[in-house]
Amino acid sequence: MSPALNHTVSFEKFHGTGNDFVVVDADDSVPYRGRFAETHCDRETGVADESGAHDRRGADGVLFLALEHRFHPPRIVMTLVQPDGSVAAMCGNGARCAAAWAAARTDATEFMIDTQAGTKRAVVRGNAGGDDPLDITVEMGVPTFDPRDVPLAADHDGELVAEELDGLELTAVNTGVPHAVAFVDDVDDIALDAVAPAIRHADVFSEGANVTLASRDDDGGFSQRTFERGVEGETQSCGTGAVAIVAAAKRLGHVEGDDPVRVSPPGGDLEITVPDRGSATLRGPVEAEYEGRLAAMPEQ
Ligand SMILES: N[C@@H](CCC[C@H](N)C(=O)O)C(=O)O
């Protein structure tokens, strides 16, 4: 390898309710972003906290972030490269982590985040330099069931709502990325890693889908589990998935009105709104974990 490319880049590690990301400044030179993400996100051999304070290796993706200070509010250009090297158009928890990263570099508490699924406004509450998690809300846009937007295969007739597929009753919605949502009695009774791959790759989802399970809790909130496209496994949390649950619940008449709904993936609690008109919101905690340097051109 040329010595010029055998360099390291600095990174910071963040998580939002357990959905964890390596964050790299997009100004730093990473010649092959896919290879970088595949190597450093690996849960067995990937990025590690050298202090030993955090024992989970790897990550759910790499966020390449460009902060543009000259705008008011400042803009962040966000690109999420996933552990399989693919680029995701949007990531709810990633957007919340992007806002936390930017908040530590500015005095701003509001940011516009440019993603491939549009520009999202984020509001940060809390002290970016402090020990407590930040409380970050992202405006996620209007969820869509339109078959062209999900997207569904051209030969599918109309929206996919409460349709049986591979043993689950699914509703397909795009909340920045596509989700196939199933409401079940208890999310913990389903062998998600066993049932999800067939749905994730089903022909009806022309660009694939994340597979999200939800079950209703006694207080009216939902428990969540999501198998993510690009991670090709279950994650501790998925923000677009949490919004998809509330959007699908409203579409099916399980939820009414504009009030916030608690959605709890394994990694913590999120607060979601899906108003009858206007943008959905995703709110929850974000924590900085550790930082260091990583090979920009890792050997494969
Ligand atoms: N974890 C994310 C979703 C990331 C994108 C997804 N894996 C895809 O490829 O569609 C979130 O918090 O929304």
The ligand as an SDF file (V2000), in Angstrom:
LIG
                    3D

 13 12  0  0  0  0  0  0  0  0999 V2000
  -30.9070    2.5020   12.4350 N   0  0  0  0  0  0  0  0  0  0  0  0
  -31.4790    3.4440   11.5730 C   0  0  0  0  0  0  0  0  0  0  0  0
  -31.8880    2.9630   10.2050 C   0  0  0  0  0  0  0  0  0  0  0  0
  -30.6680    2.7770    9.2740 C   0  0  0  0  0  0  0  0  0  0  0  0
  -31.0110    2.4520    7.8410 C   0  0  0  0  0  0  0  0  0  0  0  0
  -31.4820    1.0460    7.5930 C   0  0  0  0  0  0  0  0  0  0  0  0
  -30.6110    0.0350    8.1060 N   0  0  0  0  0  0  0  0  0  0  0  0
  -31.7000    0.8390    6.0920 C   0  0  0  0  0  0  0  0  0  0  0  0
  -30.8080    0.3930    5.3690 O   0  0  0  0  0  0  0  0  0  0  0  0
  -32.8040    1.1290    5.6360 O   0  0  0  0  0  0  0  0  0  0  0  0
  -32.4950    4.3240   12.2530 C   0  0  0  0  0  0  0  0  0  0  0  0
  -32.2900    4.6430   13.4420 O   0  0  0  0  0  0  0  0  0  0  0  0
  -33.4200    4.7790   11.6180 O   0  0  0  0  0  0  0  0  0  0  0  0
  1  2  1  0
  2  3  1  0
  2 11  1  0
  3  4  1  0
  4  5  1  0
  5  6  1  0
  6  7  1  0
  6  8  1  0
  8  9  2  0
  8 10  1  0
 11 12  2  0
 11 13  1  0
M  END
$$$$
